[in-house]
């Protein structure tokens, strides 16, 4: 058995990591998230939050990371911003779990949610990243 010098191990390991990181698409390193902005109809904030909390509890049971919520303090007209993992590949499982708990699912759930919203947007985004990371990504071959 040949013993390689420690420095060669380090070079080989660094080369392998570099090759793996260069081969992985940016989306794999920064999986998509859904950034949602909500302006809730006056007087419906509590109902909206309870509805969302019930769905988050189901998602958590299925291993989905928690949504990061931000509430409005001052400035623009939104009430809440949510940054959530992209769960599109799990929609069927999430719907089945909601039904099992006696909650609405699918289109019916979508309509139910909208009864409390005045304005809502969803944007698929990748992150979090620093500006430096995005600049490096943008200049990569």
SETORPA-457908 format. One line per field, with one value per residue: residue in one letter; x, y, z of N, C-alpha, C, O in turn. Coordinates in nm, 2 decimals. Layout:
res: c(a, ...)
nx: c(X, ...)
ny: c(Y, ...)
nz: c(Z, ...)
cax: c(X, ...)
cay: c(Y, ...)
caz: c(Z, ...)
cx: c(X, ...)
cy: c(Y, ...)
cz: c(Z, ...)
ox: c(X, ...)
oy: c(Y, ...)
oz: c(Z, ...)
This chain:
res: c(x, x, x, x, x, x, x, x, x, x, x, x, x, x, x, x, x, x, x, x, x, x, x, x, x, x, x, x, x, x, x, x, x, x, x, x, x, x, x, x, x, x, x, x, x, x, x, x, x, x, x, x, x, x, x, x, x, x, x, x, x, x, x, x, x, x, x, x, x, x, x, x, x, x, x, x, x, x, x, x, x, x, x, x, x, x, x, x, x, x, x, x, x, x, x, x, x, x, x, x, x, x, x, x, x, x, x, x, x, x, x, x, x, x, x, x, x, x, x, x, x, x, x, x, x, x, x, x, x, x, x, x, x, x, x, x, x, x, x, x, x)
nx: c(0.08, 0.06, 0.17, 0.05, 0.19, 0.09, 0.03, -0.03, -0.27, -0.43, -0.43, -0.56, -0.81, -0.90, -0.91, -1.11, -1.33, -1.35, -1.41, -1.66, -1.81, -1.80, -1.93, -2.19, -2.50, -2.61, -2.86, -2.88, -2.70, -2.82, -3.11, -3.44, -3.66, -3.98, -4.09, -4.32, -4.55, -4.78, -5.08, -5.32, -5.68, -5.85, -5.89, -5.87, -5.63, -5.57, -5.72, -5.60, -5.33, -5.37, -5.47, -5.25, -5.06, -5.17, -5.13, -4.85, -4.78, -4.85, -4.68, -4.44, -4.45, -4.41, -4.14, -4.07, -3.88, -3.92, -4.11, -3.99, -4.10, -4.19, -4.31, -4.49, -4.36, -4.32, -4.34, -4.37, -4.68, -4.74, -4.84, -4.73, -4.43, -4.32, -4.08, -4.03, -3.96, -3.94, -4.21, -4.33, -4.29, -4.39, -4.66, -4.89, -4.85, -4.87, -5.13, -5.27, -5.21, -5.32, -5.60, -5.63, -5.62, -5.85, -5.86, -5.90, -5.79, -5.59, -5.75, -5.97, -5.86, -5.69, -5.87, -6.00, -5.80, -5.76, -5.98, -5.91, -5.72, -5.61, -5.41, -5.16, -4.86, -4.63, -4.30, -4.05, -3.73, -3.37, -3.14, -3.03, -2.78, -2.47, -2.38, -2.13, -2.11, -2.30, -2.20, -1.96, -2.08, -2.21, -2.00, -1.88, -1.75)
ny: c(-0.12, 0.22, 0.51, 0.83, 1.16, 1.40, 1.66, 1.60, 1.47, 1.67, 1.84, 1.68, 1.64, 1.90, 1.95, 1.77, 1.87, 2.12, 2.05, 1.92, 2.13, 2.31, 2.16, 2.13, 2.27, 2.61, 2.62, 2.39, 2.43, 2.64, 2.60, 2.65, 2.89, 3.01, 3.33, 3.51, 3.77, 3.92, 4.11, 4.16, 4.14, 4.39, 4.33, 4.05, 3.93, 3.75, 3.52, 3.45, 3.39, 3.18, 2.99, 2.95, 2.86, 2.61, 2.47, 2.48, 2.32, 2.07, 2.04, 2.05, 1.80, 1.64, 1.68, 1.92, 2.21, 2.49, 2.78, 3.11, 3.38, 3.73, 4.01, 4.32, 4.63, 4.90, 5.12, 5.00, 4.87, 4.61, 4.32, 4.08, 3.89, 3.60, 3.35, 3.05, 2.70, 2.55, 2.36, 2.22, 1.96, 1.81, 1.84, 1.66, 1.49, 1.67, 1.77, 1.53, 1.48, 1.71, 1.66, 1.44, 1.55, 1.68, 1.92, 2.16, 2.11, 2.13, 2.30, 2.40, 2.47, 2.67, 2.87, 2.91, 3.02, 3.27, 3.42, 3.58, 3.76, 4.07, 4.14, 3.95, 3.80, 3.57, 3.47, 3.28, 3.22, 3.21, 3.14, 3.18, 3.42, 3.59, 3.91, 3.89, 3.61, 3.59, 3.75, 3.61, 3.38, 3.48, 3.54, 3.31, 3.06)
nz: c(0.00, -0.09, 0.07, 0.06, 0.06, 0.31, 0.21, -0.05, -0.02, 0.08, -0.15, -0.34, -0.21, -0.20, -0.48, -0.56, -0.42, -0.54, -0.80, -0.76, -0.66, -0.88, -1.07, -0.97, -1.03, -0.98, -0.87, -0.72, -0.52, -0.39, -0.32, -0.46, -0.31, -0.18, -0.19, -0.03, -0.03, 0.17, 0.20, 0.42, 0.44, 0.61, 0.96, 0.95, 1.02, 1.23, 1.17, 0.93, 1.02, 1.19, 1.01, 0.84, 1.03, 1.10, 0.86, 0.84, 1.06, 0.97, 0.75, 0.88, 1.02, 0.81, 0.76, 0.64, 0.63, 0.86, 0.77, 0.73, 0.88, 0.86, 1.01, 0.94, 1.05, 1.00, 0.73, 0.40, 0.26, 0.31, 0.52, 0.60, 0.53, 0.39, 0.38, 0.23, 0.20, -0.12, -0.20, -0.40, -0.51, -0.32, -0.30, -0.33, -0.11, 0.10, 0.07, 0.12, 0.38, 0.50, 0.45, 0.60, 0.85, 0.86, 0.73, 0.47, 0.12, -0.18, -0.45, -0.31, -0.06, -0.15, -0.23, 0.01, 0.16, 0.03, 0.11, 0.32, 0.22, 0.09, -0.10, -0.26, -0.34, -0.49, -0.53, -0.68, -0.56, -0.52, -0.26, 0.09, 0.00, -0.02, -0.16, -0.27, -0.32, -0.52, -0.72, -0.78, -0.88, -1.10, -1.26, -1.32, -1.54)
cax: c(0.00, 0.14, 0.12, 0.07, 0.22, -0.03, 0.01, -0.10, -0.41, -0.50, -0.45, -0.66, -0.94, -0.94, -0.95, -1.24, -1.44, -1.37, -1.48, -1.80, -1.88, -1.81, -2.03, -2.32, -2.57, -2.63, -2.99, -2.85, -2.63, -2.91, -3.24, -3.54, -3.75, -4.09, -4.10, -4.46, -4.58, -4.93, -5.15, -5.44, -5.80, -5.87, -5.96, -5.86, -5.49, -5.56, -5.76, -5.49, -5.22, -5.41, -5.48, -5.11, -5.00, -5.22, -5.07, -4.71, -4.77, -4.86, -4.55, -4.33, -4.46, -4.35, -4.00, -4.04, -3.83, -4.02, -4.12, -3.94, -4.21, -4.16, -4.44, -4.47, -4.36, -4.33, -4.30, -4.46, -4.82, -4.76, -4.86, -4.64, -4.35, -4.28, -3.98, -4.06, -3.90, -4.03, -4.27, -4.41, -4.28, -4.46, -4.80, -4.98, -4.83, -4.92, -5.27, -5.32, -5.20, -5.42, -5.73, -5.63, -5.64, -5.98, -5.84, -5.92, -5.67, -5.60, -5.81, -6.06, -5.77, -5.64, -5.98, -6.02, -5.69, -5.78, -6.08, -5.85, -5.61, -5.64, -5.31, -5.07, -4.76, -4.54, -4.19, -3.95, -3.60, -3.26, -3.07, -2.97, -2.64, -2.41, -2.35, -2.00, -2.14, -2.38, -2.10, -1.88, -2.17, -2.24, -1.88, -1.83, -1.76)
cay: c(0.00, 0.34, 0.62, 0.96, 1.27, 1.47, 1.77, 1.55, 1.44, 1.80, 1.89, 1.59, 1.67, 2.03, 1.94, 1.70, 1.96, 2.22, 1.98, 1.90, 2.26, 2.36, 2.08, 2.15, 2.40, 2.71, 2.59, 2.28, 2.49, 2.74, 2.55, 2.76, 2.92, 3.09, 3.45, 3.55, 3.90, 3.92, 4.22, 4.09, 4.22, 4.44, 4.25, 3.90, 3.88, 3.64, 3.40, 3.41, 3.33, 3.04, 2.90, 2.92, 2.78, 2.47, 2.41, 2.46, 2.20, 1.95, 2.04, 2.01, 1.66, 1.57, 1.71, 2.04, 2.32, 2.60, 2.90, 3.22, 3.49, 3.86, 4.10, 4.46, 4.72, 5.04, 5.14, 4.96, 4.84, 4.46, 4.28, 3.97, 3.83, 3.46, 3.28, 2.91, 2.61, 2.51, 2.22, 2.18, 1.82, 1.74, 1.89, 1.55, 1.44, 1.78, 1.77, 1.41, 1.50, 1.81, 1.59, 1.35, 1.63, 1.75, 2.06, 2.17, 2.09, 2.16, 2.43, 2.45, 2.54, 2.79, 2.96, 2.94, 3.12, 3.40, 3.50, 3.68, 3.84, 4.18, 4.13, 3.84, 3.77, 3.46, 3.47, 3.18, 3.28, 3.12, 3.21, 3.31, 3.43, 3.72, 3.98, 3.83, 3.48, 3.61, 3.81, 3.49, 3.29, 3.55, 3.55, 3.17, 3.01)
caz: c(0.00, -0.10, 0.15, -0.01, 0.15, 0.36, 0.12, -0.17, 0.03, 0.08, -0.29, -0.40, -0.15, -0.25, -0.62, -0.56, -0.37, -0.64, -0.91, -0.72, -0.66, -1.02, -1.15, -0.92, -1.07, -0.87, -0.80, -0.63, -0.40, -0.33, -0.37, -0.46, -0.20, -0.23, -0.11, -0.04, 0.04, 0.20, 0.26, 0.47, 0.45, 0.75, 1.06, 0.92, 1.04, 1.33, 1.10, 0.83, 1.09, 1.24, 0.89, 0.80, 1.14, 1.09, 0.75, 0.88, 1.15, 0.88, 0.67, 0.98, 1.04, 0.69, 0.74, 0.57, 0.72, 0.89, 0.69, 0.80, 0.87, 0.90, 1.02, 0.91, 1.16, 0.95, 0.59, 0.29, 0.29, 0.34, 0.66, 0.63, 0.42, 0.43, 0.30, 0.26, 0.10, -0.24, -0.17, -0.52, -0.53, -0.21, -0.29, -0.30, 0.03, 0.19, 0.06, 0.18, 0.53, 0.54, 0.45, 0.72, 0.97, 0.85, 0.67, 0.32, 0.05, -0.32, -0.50, -0.21, 0.03, -0.21, -0.23, 0.15, 0.21, -0.03, 0.17, 0.41, 0.16, 0.00, -0.20, -0.23, -0.45, -0.47, -0.62, -0.66, -0.55, -0.47, -0.15, 0.10, -0.05, -0.01, -0.28, -0.32, -0.38, -0.64, -0.81, -0.82, -0.96, -1.23, -1.34, -1.34, -1.68)
cx: c(0.09, 0.08, 0.15, 0.10, 0.09, -0.06, -0.07, -0.24, -0.49, -0.53, -0.56, -0.80, -0.99, -0.98, -1.08, -1.35, -1.46, -1.44, -1.63, -1.87, -1.90, -1.92, -2.17, -2.39, -2.60, -2.76, -2.97, -2.79, -2.72, -3.05, -3.35, -3.62, -3.87, -4.10, -4.24, -4.48, -4.74, -4.97, -5.29, -5.56, -5.81, -5.95, -5.94, -5.72, -5.49, -5.61, -5.66, -5.38, -5.25, -5.42, -5.34, -5.04, -5.04, -5.15, -4.92, -4.69, -4.77, -4.73, -4.44, -4.33, -4.40, -4.21, -3.97, -3.99, -3.93, -4.00, -4.06, -4.04, -4.15, -4.29, -4.40, -4.46, -4.38, -4.28, -4.40, -4.59, -4.85, -4.78, -4.75, -4.56, -4.31, -4.18, -3.98, -3.99, -4.00, -4.08, -4.35, -4.40, -4.35, -4.61, -4.90, -4.97, -4.89, -5.07, -5.33, -5.32, -5.30, -5.56, -5.74, -5.66, -5.77, -5.97, -5.87, -5.79, -5.70, -5.67, -5.90, -5.98, -5.72, -5.75, -6.01, -5.92, -5.72, -5.89, -6.03, -5.75, -5.67, -5.54, -5.21, -4.98, -4.67, -4.42, -4.09, -3.81, -3.50, -3.19, -3.08, -2.83, -2.60, -2.40, -2.23, -2.03, -2.21, -2.29, -2.01, -1.96, -2.19, -2.12, -1.82, -1.84, -1.88)
cy: c(0.12, 0.44, 0.75, 1.06, 1.34, 1.59, 1.72, 1.52, 1.57, 1.85, 1.81, 1.62, 1.80, 2.03, 1.87, 1.79, 2.07, 2.17, 1.96, 2.03, 2.33, 2.29, 2.10, 2.28, 2.49, 2.67, 2.48, 2.33, 2.58, 2.70, 2.66, 2.77, 3.00, 3.21, 3.50, 3.68, 3.90, 4.06, 4.16, 4.19, 4.26, 4.35, 4.10, 3.85, 3.76, 3.51, 3.35, 3.34, 3.19, 2.94, 2.86, 2.83, 2.63, 2.40, 2.38, 2.34, 2.07, 1.93, 2.00, 1.86, 1.58, 1.61, 1.83, 2.14, 2.43, 2.72, 3.01, 3.34, 3.62, 3.94, 4.24, 4.54, 4.86, 5.04, 5.10, 4.91, 4.69, 4.43, 4.17, 3.93, 3.70, 3.41, 3.13, 2.82, 2.58, 2.37, 2.17, 2.03, 1.74, 1.77, 1.78, 1.50, 1.55, 1.78, 1.65, 1.43, 1.61, 1.74, 1.50, 1.42, 1.70, 1.89, 2.05, 2.15, 2.13, 2.30, 2.49, 2.52, 2.67, 2.90, 3.01, 3.04, 3.26, 3.48, 3.60, 3.77, 3.95, 4.17, 4.03, 3.82, 3.65, 3.48, 3.36, 3.24, 3.18, 3.20, 3.13, 3.31, 3.57, 3.78, 3.92, 3.70, 3.50, 3.66, 3.69, 3.40, 3.35, 3.55, 3.41, 3.13, 2.92)
cz: c(0.00, -0.01, 0.08, 0.10, 0.19, 0.27, 0.00, -0.14, 0.02, -0.06, -0.35, -0.34, -0.20, -0.40, -0.64, -0.52, -0.48, -0.76, -0.88, -0.72, -0.79, -1.10, -1.10, -0.97, -0.95, -0.80, -0.70, -0.50, -0.32, -0.38, -0.37, -0.34, -0.26, -0.13, -0.14, 0.04, 0.05, 0.25, 0.29, 0.47, 0.59, 0.84, 1.04, 0.95, 1.13, 1.25, 1.00, 0.90, 1.14, 1.13, 0.85, 0.90, 1.13, 0.97, 0.77, 0.97, 1.07, 0.81, 0.76, 1.00, 0.93, 0.66, 0.67, 0.66, 0.74, 0.79, 0.78, 0.78, 0.92, 0.90, 1.00, 1.04, 1.11, 0.81, 0.49, 0.35, 0.32, 0.49, 0.69, 0.51, 0.48, 0.33, 0.33, 0.16, -0.01, -0.22, -0.28, -0.54, -0.43, -0.20, -0.26, -0.16, 0.13, 0.19, 0.13, 0.33, 0.58, 0.55, 0.57, 0.85, 0.97, 0.79, 0.52, 0.25, -0.10, -0.35, -0.39, -0.10, -0.02, -0.20, -0.08, 0.20, 0.15, 0.03, 0.27, 0.35, 0.08, -0.12, -0.16, -0.36, -0.40, -0.57, -0.58, -0.66, -0.50, -0.36, -0.02, 0.05, -0.02, -0.15, -0.35, -0.39, -0.51, -0.75, -0.87, -0.91, -1.10, -1.32, -1.37, -1.49, -1.71)
ox: c(0.18, -0.04, 0.27, 0.05, 0.00, -0.18, -0.15, -0.33, -0.60, -0.64, -0.65, -0.89, -1.11, -1.08, -1.16, -1.46, -1.58, -1.53, -1.71, -1.99, -2.00, -1.99, -2.26, -2.33, -2.61, -2.77, -3.04, -2.81, -2.71, -3.10, -3.34, -3.65, -3.86, -4.11, -4.28, -4.43, -4.81, -4.91, -5.36, -5.54, -5.79, -6.06, -6.00, -5.69, -5.41, -5.55, -5.64, -5.33, -5.17, -5.38, -5.31, -4.97, -4.96, -5.12, -4.86, -4.59, -4.69, -4.67, -4.35, -4.22, -4.36, -4.15, -3.85, -4.05, -4.01, -3.89, -4.09, -4.06, -4.08, -4.37, -4.29, -4.54, -4.45, -4.20, -4.51, -4.61, -4.96, -4.73, -4.69, -4.61, -4.27, -4.20, -3.95, -3.95, -4.12, -4.00, -4.43, -4.50, -4.37, -4.68, -4.99, -5.08, -4.96, -5.13, -5.44, -5.41, -5.35, -5.64, -5.84, -5.72, -5.80, -6.06, -5.86, -5.68, -5.81, -5.64, -5.90, -6.02, -5.71, -5.72, -6.04, -5.96, -5.69, -5.90, -6.10, -5.70, -5.77, -5.59, -5.18, -5.03, -4.64, -4.45, -4.06, -3.78, -3.54, -3.17, -3.12, -2.76, -2.68, -2.40, -2.22, -1.97, -2.18, -2.30, -1.99, -1.91, -2.19, -2.13, -1.71, -1.94, -1.90)
oy: c(0.13, 0.47, 0.78, 1.06, 1.36, 1.61, 1.79, 1.54, 1.57, 1.90, 1.86, 1.63, 1.81, 2.09, 1.91, 1.80, 2.11, 2.23, 1.99, 2.04, 2.39, 2.35, 2.08, 2.39, 2.44, 2.69, 2.48, 2.29, 2.60, 2.76, 2.75, 2.67, 3.05, 3.19, 3.53, 3.69, 3.88, 4.11, 4.12, 4.30, 4.19, 4.30, 4.02, 3.74, 3.66, 3.40, 3.23, 3.24, 3.10, 2.83, 2.74, 2.74, 2.54, 2.28, 2.29, 2.27, 1.98, 1.83, 1.92, 1.80, 1.47, 1.57, 1.86, 2.16, 2.46, 2.75, 3.01, 3.38, 3.63, 3.93, 4.29, 4.52, 4.94, 4.96, 5.15, 4.90, 4.65, 4.51, 4.18, 3.94, 3.68, 3.43, 3.09, 2.87, 2.58, 2.27, 2.08, 1.97, 1.62, 1.74, 1.79, 1.48, 1.51, 1.80, 1.66, 1.39, 1.59, 1.77, 1.50, 1.36, 1.78, 1.97, 1.94, 2.17, 2.16, 2.40, 2.61, 2.63, 2.77, 3.02, 3.12, 3.14, 3.36, 3.60, 3.70, 3.86, 3.94, 4.19, 4.01, 3.82, 3.64, 3.51, 3.34, 3.31, 3.08, 3.32, 3.01, 3.21, 3.66, 3.71, 3.90, 3.67, 3.42, 3.63, 3.69, 3.35, 3.28, 3.55, 3.40, 3.17, 2.88)
oz: c(0.08, -0.01, 0.05, 0.21, 0.11, 0.24, -0.05, -0.22, -0.02, -0.08, -0.42, -0.42, -0.23, -0.44, -0.72, -0.59, -0.51, -0.82, -0.97, -0.77, -0.82, -1.18, -1.18, -0.95, -0.84, -0.67, -0.60, -0.39, -0.20, -0.48, -0.28, -0.27, -0.37, -0.01, -0.25, 0.15, -0.05, 0.35, 0.20, 0.50, 0.68, 0.80, 1.12, 0.91, 1.10, 1.27, 0.99, 0.85, 1.13, 1.14, 0.83, 0.87, 1.15, 0.98, 0.73, 0.96, 1.10, 0.80, 0.72, 1.01, 0.94, 0.56, 0.63, 0.77, 0.65, 0.75, 0.90, 0.66, 1.02, 0.81, 1.04, 1.13, 1.18, 0.77, 0.49, 0.47, 0.34, 0.57, 0.80, 0.39, 0.59, 0.21, 0.44, 0.05, 0.01, -0.21, -0.26, -0.59, -0.44, -0.11, -0.18, -0.10, 0.23, 0.29, 0.20, 0.41, 0.69, 0.64, 0.63, 0.94, 1.06, 0.80, 0.46, 0.31, -0.14, -0.28, -0.37, -0.05, 0.05, -0.18, -0.06, 0.27, 0.22, 0.00, 0.30, 0.42, 0.01, -0.24, -0.04, -0.47, -0.28, -0.69, -0.47, -0.76, -0.44, -0.38, -0.02, 0.06, 0.01, -0.25, -0.47, -0.49, -0.61, -0.87, -0.99, -1.02, -1.20, -1.44, -1.43, -1.55, -1.82)
